Amino acid sequence: MNFKTFSFHPQINAGISTAGYSTPTPIQSQTIPAILEGKDVFGLAQTGTGKTAAFVLPILERLIKGPRGKLRALILSPTRELAEQTHVAINQLGRQTGLRSMTIYGGVSSSSQIRGLRNGVDIVVACPGRLLDLKDQRAVNLNNIEILVLDEADHMFDMGFLPSLRRIVALLPERRQTLLFSATMPSEIRKLATEMLHNPVTFEISITKPIDTISHAIYNVDQSRKLEMLMLLLRESGQGQVLVFTRTKHRAKKLAIQLSQAGISATSLQGNLSQSQRDLAMNSFRRGRVKVLVATDIAARGIDVSQVSHVINYDIPDTADAYTHRTGRTGRMEHLGTAFTLVTKEDLPMVRTIERLMGQALERRVMSDFDESVRVPSQPVQTTNKISQNRTNNNRFRSFSRSN
């Protein structure tokens, strides 16, 4: 199958060619036909599997045939970074359609957003809080919405957006198409889909299995020697860009400074930054001006950079789902990626939880000449032949040496 199968408008096909897309990913090949038919869709797939194009392309196809300058499609995102990246994808894929998209989120002045709405726009990608603020100011008209997309719905639920989502849905026309995409499926998301979707078609793409293009491994290290271990890994990481995750904002900022002082180009992305500082950090990383981006989980769902070759968990995440979202920043769109986690003795329970979710043991690696004070025992995990084969295949693509 290729994208010509969907019979998109020639102007949309031009955008697909510009983006370099050839073969649809599984989530795209399954959901696009249903969306084009006007059905409500509940799509479940891990990050990095092509969900954005899965809903953007049918939206462009629907809107290209109608009136211009009216807000007809609304995409709700949990973070500003994800909203901007969705906006970029719309502009790339719809470059020749003439359809206009804009983002709405907090942390910046609302005046430019209000001007953009008044000038006429076809698609809005918004964070719930600022959208409701503008609605209360009567600056945005939601009466003509034909398509609503809830992107990364599980993350929006985790961030406490459910009351805002319900308020927004109540403001929309009852006759509309609703698409809900999520990387995980807790019971609350299933309930949300039941509330907001009408007779949805559900597609689940290996939501509990590791992405085949990512190899996973852990390194045992004492807390006091994490920085030393990280330095060794970064110096062996080749030319790719590296995303390092920490648990706190303070540690992200401090670690980026320490890396820079050691001669490694690095910047941080964390909640204490202003929007302009966050944009600068993201743009520097996206354009390859810095090799390492040190981030808190605020970035786990908002970074779509195909050149990320490695994700390193400097601090292990608090949940297994967070591990999936973090590591999903590499190995995107069938590129090969590597996920490393620095593990202390206190992290052992979470390691086992992650392994249960993935259905396989994380490979234990040792850095030669690095004297470890922690040993993480390998726990037997029931795996399928397919997953074991995937792990064997991934071993061929490791770009880190086992020795200094």
Buried (B, 14 or more C-beta within 10 A) or exposed (E): EEBEEBEBBEBBBBBBEEBEBEEBBBBBBBBBBBBBEEBBBBBBBBBBBBBBBBBBBBBBBBBBEEEBEBBBBBBBBBBBBBBBBBBBBBBBBBBBBEBBBBBBBBBBEBEEBBEBBEEEBBBBBBBBBBBBBBBEEEBBEBEBBBBBBBBBBBBBBBBEBBEBBEEBBEBBEEEBBBBBBBBBBEEEBBEBBEEBBEEBBBBEBBBBBBBBBBBBBBBBBBBEBBBEBBBBBBEBBEEBBBBBBBBEBEBBBBBBBBBBEEEBBBBBBBEEBEEEBBBBBBEBBBEEEBBBBBBBBBBBBBBBBBBBBBBBBBBBBEBBBBBBBBBBBBBBBBBBBBBBBBBBEEBBEBBBBBBBBBBBBBBBBEBEEBEBEBEBEEEEBEBEEEBEEBBEEBEEEBBBEEEE
